[in-house]
């Protein structure tokens, strides 16, 4: 066992600039899971309260990381990250830089330093500690964590696990928190594992994990972190420690003498456990509730333990918080989305979606950044970009300048719901949309209820899986349109809004 202790003593302008979290819209009712398994697993009743977030069929760890990264960019648009780290135990590609897909969608510079980290639910917090310990003046770093874990049906993990992402931005600026101290412990205690190529985790006995893991390894690491900082446990105002086991974080807080009121909500009743993204998600919750000067202790356990002690500044937390989502009661839909049940979709689903990688590279900017063109002569925006301006009054050649439509608001111009065309989530919804400032595109809609679409509905773009090449194990990504929920709609009267 190797233990390292580092006390932070760097420029106060270097620190945590922003945090964020992304939770998919669909929230599966746990009672519906129990209803399907009560006949053989009645013991799940104790876990069947509330909801757990589930990704749609076209979401994975990459697309959810993109959403978390976009929220960070919107929070601090003037900060250009020089590096991006993607943490996940469920990366879609074993041999392809997953962080590269995310960076392309976010429009990071080609010189950005990218990497994937995996294998542990504390990977993201380990990376956050390393970023905060870099010298003052270091280039801004973006850290993203995302998970889409698939649990075995009727297992406790099926109730506890959820899908989502979280992010953090570290660098010079006006930090919302600075690092006081950190401590890391390595211990090859195997509480659960998943072999390469396997789909489901295998977990060990919960009481043993609690007593030997959290109550010994985690508490020892936390004590050393607080000792490095010269801080008493009673001075910790917010204690954020993911623990899928029942009330383990409460037991650890009590053992250490941390006030019960300091324990940060894991949002178990409304979201569930986000795996490697959970420490960053709980840190985001804590930072938004903390008063200036408050001490925040965030801990992650897995093959050891990381503990970070942060001090909240007076700078407001930028960026929004996730909405409450939409209740989902179809357990069969969840099984279909995760590929755990093979439904008969008919001949329309029998297609070979082979991706020509040469063509994908030539079309890279269009697909990754939704890049169209703007005529430098008349200002007309068009998608895709071409040599000829589509404006009949212009028709200039070779005047197209690259412009991304990924972050441009849009509205529904026309819409169709097709129950005959194949989609993993019928009906297939598509239509023409108009972009603010120009540009009209025929697009697929995502996360949209059949009766929700109407002409003029405000939209935003989301990065999603376009289709799967199951014969070769590849997946293609592209942008889709989704309703901008909560936005003021100028089509409605003030009373309707």
C-alpha positions, 0 to 999 in steps of 0.5 A: 500500500502506497500513500501520498500526501500533497498540500496545495500552496499555489496561486489563489487564482489557479483553481476550479473554474467551473463544474457541471453535470448532465443527466439524460432526460428519461428517468426509469421508475424503480417500481417498474423494475421491481414489478418485473422481478418481484416473482424471483427477487422480492428482496429488491423491494427495499431499493425500489423507491424513486427513479434512476436516469437512463440513456436513450438508445442513441446516447453513450459515454461519449455523447454524454461527455460532449453534453457535459463539456458543452455546458462547461463551454457555455459557462466559461466561453472565453476559456479554451482548454489546452487539454481534455481528459475523459474518464469512464469505465464504459468507453465505447471504443477499446482502440480509438481515442474516445476523448478525440471524438469528444474534443472534435464535437467540442471544437477544441484546437488540434494541439489539445492534449487528449487522453482516456482514463478508465478502470476505476470509479475514482479515475475522474477524481484522481485526474482532478487532483492532478490538475489542481496540483499543477503549477499556477499558470498551467494551461486550462484543463477540461476533465469529463467523466461519463458512464453508461453501465449495463447491470444484469437484470434483477440485480441490485446494480440495476436499481442503483446504477444510472447513466450520466456525465459530469465535468470540471474546468481547472486553470487560471481565472476566477475560481469557484474553489481552490485546493487546500489538500489532497491525499491518495491511497492505493489498495487492490481491494476488489469490491467489484470487477468486470473482465475485458469483454464482459458486459456486467460487473460482479460485486462482492459481499456488501458488508465486507466492502463496507467494513474493510473498504470504506470504514478502513481504507477510506477513513484512513485516507480522509484523516491523512488528507485533513491532517495535511491541511491541519483541519479538524473533521468538525470544520468540514461543511460539505462531505461528498462521497459516492457510496452505492451501499446503503448509508455508507457515507453517513457511517463514514462521516459518523466514524470521522466526526464529520457533522451529519448535516455536512453529508452531500446528497447523492441524488439516489431517489431522482438520479442514481449512481453515476459511477466515475462521474458521481464524485464530480456530480456530487462536488457540483452539488456541494459547490452550489450549496456552499457558502464562501470560505466553506470547506468541501471534502470530496472522496472517491473509493475504488482500488484505493481512495482519493480525498480532496479538500477544497475551499469555496470562494465567493465566485458564483458557480456558472452554468445550469443544473439538470432538470427533473427529466421525464418519468419512464415506465416501460422496463421493456424499452430500457432493456431494448435501449441497452441491447439486453433484449432482441426485439423483432423489428422486421425487414426495415431494420435489416440494413448494413450500415458500413462506414467508409472511414476514408469518407468519414475523415473527408467529412470530419468537420461537417459531422463532428462540429455540424460545420456548414458554410457562410458566404463571405459575399452575401452572408448566406448560411447553408448546410452542407458547405459547397463551392456555390452560394445557394442564394439565388441573388448571389451564386458566388463561387468559392466564398464559403467560410466554415461556420458551426451550427452546433450551438445556434438556436433553431426552430421547427419549420416542418415535422413528420412522425413515421411509424414505418421507418425503422428506429430503436425508439418509434416513431422516427421523427424528422423535419426541416428546421430553421437556424437563427441567422440563416440556414435550413436543414432536414434533421432527425429529432431526439428526446421528443415526445410524439405530440410535442412537435409543432411549427415554431418550437424552439430547438437546440442541437445535441450530439448523438449516435447516428447508427450502429454498424453491428457487423463491424462493431462501429458506431457513427455520430452526428447532430440531432435536434431536440426541444429547448425545454423551458425556453420562452416561446415568442409564438405563445402569449405571455399567459401561455408562457 
